Amino acid sequence: MEAVRKVVDGRLLDNIISLPQHFQNGKVEIIVLPVEEPVESQKITAVEMESILAGSITESLMGILPNDGKTLADYREERLQKYEYID
């Protein structure tokens, strides 16, 4: 399978795809691959896609935190302390 790769400034993609802020501030690599199935069989609306992603993400995270009495704020603070020196 042939692929096309290009490195561009993340801000150039604002009108094409929404990226996290840390991607917009630097260089990103774009990889273009051909679709092997007919495009029409893959068409879904943006609302349908959001619904699919929201459901699967939520389901995959259910029960991920142990019942140890910590709040989400406690976990957030723990993560921030662990990674505060990483750029």
Buried (B, 14 or more C-beta within 10 A) or exposed (E): EEEEEEEEEBEEBEEEEEBEEEBBEEEBEEEEEEEEEEEEEEEEEEEEEEEEEEEEEEEEEEEEEEEEEEEEEEEEEEEEEEEEEEE
